[in-house]
Amino acid sequence: MIVTVVSFKGGVGKTTTAIHLAAALQGYGETLLIDADPNGSALTWASRGELPFRVVDQWQARAISTPQGHVVIDTQARPTTDDLALLAATCDLLVLPTTPDMLALDALALMVQHLAGLPVAPYRILLTMVPPYPSRAGAEVRAMLTTTGLPLFEVGIRRYAAFQKAALAGTAVYDVKDPKAEAGWQDYTALGNEVLAAMPEIEESH
């Protein structure tokens, strides 16, 4: 299974999602994370500590002959139209992270427009950095997206400082000392479960 994390906007938790989705999928089968972002954010994250899966760049990935159970690809922000078409055609699922703010949602709408013109574009939207209660921003954006009929993950990723600590330590969030670390990890394990559950439906639609 190949899952690609892609966004037209930076700062929406793309690399955090790629790292933690790979960690969640690793629990179900050998997982490889390919860092295809010129900034090398996932590789930099991995270089600071230890992750439970292998992280390589796109050139190293070409030399890997051993088949992997799962592959997660972290991409550059704002891919070209041609790159987006290639990403959509060569993966099982596109994960589109977005924060619940207008700038991110505008970028998401633009990406969805581009995807609508592609012959094969299985995707689901992931709400990230959802602010804690009493803010209703996450719930309001979820309700708005639901009315559009766009495919949306049931889980949302809550905004916790524990993810920043994990990036600094070079680990997954469950390995940092923070009162919200476990809750943050639960969000991503739920995402992993949703991705795996979606696979039969996506395969039938191909």
Secondary structure, 3 states (H helix, E strand, C coil): CEEEECCCCCCCCHHHHHHHHHHHHHCCCCEEEEEECCCCHHHHHHHCCCCCCEEEEHHHHHCCCCCCCEEEEEECCCCCHHHHHHHHHCCCEEEEEECCCHHHHHHHHHHHHHHHCCCCCCEEEEECCECCCCCCHHHHHHHHHHHHCCCECCCCCECCCHHHHHHHHCCCHHHCCCCCHHHHHHHHHHHHHHHHHHHHHHHHHC
